[in-house]
Amino acid sequence: MIRVVLADDEAVVRMGVGAVLSTADDVEIVAEADTGRAAVDLVLAHRPDVAVLDIRMPVLDGLDAAAEIRRLGTGTGVLVLTTFADDAHISRALASGISGFVLKTGDPLDIVVGVRAVAAGAAHLSPPVAKRVIDHLSGSGPRLRTTDRVTGLTAREREVLGLVGAGMSNAEIARHVHVVEGTVKVHVSTILRRLDVRNRVQAAVVAHEAGLVPPAHRLL
């Protein structure tokens, strides 16, 4: 069972997201909050698998809450609920250690998919949000070209990076490339270090930009 803490300051939205998650027989909401601070406290109290956080909340917003959850080392993955109006927060979001973005106004079932992916240790980017993230980073000023960034990776590392971009967990990648999960963990750690990115979400964005993601999962 995937245990979830859900936080959104709008009661109607929180109820709606809770109703969607309740349709999944492998997801259990263990606590709800209406501020980021309360969400952090509940994560400490319940140690859930996933925290689903609205990006905009009082007292402590979703991104600051995500960063604090990461610093506390709870092992809880963070899935952020966002809107297209939140583009200004993209850079902060990528730096805060979140595991995924889900669009509030998108397909409700994508929230369930996102929770399952994050619980499995994968990165999850709703396609419209991922496209927005990529567009944002593409226009964020001078930086090393993506093709140059991935040149230093081995063929196997590029393959693994593409599967990270497809939203696969380490276990799924291991089955796909026919190696043990421990080997995939080593590859992912090496990829993050060589790309100089903080987490799988940032690595997934690089994978999409570089065209390494399998065709069925591509956004560009």
Secondary structure, DSSP 8 states (H G I E B T S, - for coil): -EEEEEE-S-HHHHHHHHHHHHT-TTEEEEEEESSHHHHHHHHHHH--SEEEEES--SSS-HHHHHHHHHHHT---EEEEEE-GGGGGGHHHHHHTT--EEEETTS-THHHHHHHHHHHTT--EE-HHHHHHHHHHHHTSS----HHHHHHTS-HHHHHHHHHHHTT--HHHHHHHHTS-HHHHHHHHHHHHHHHT-SSHHHHHHHHHHTT-S-GGG---
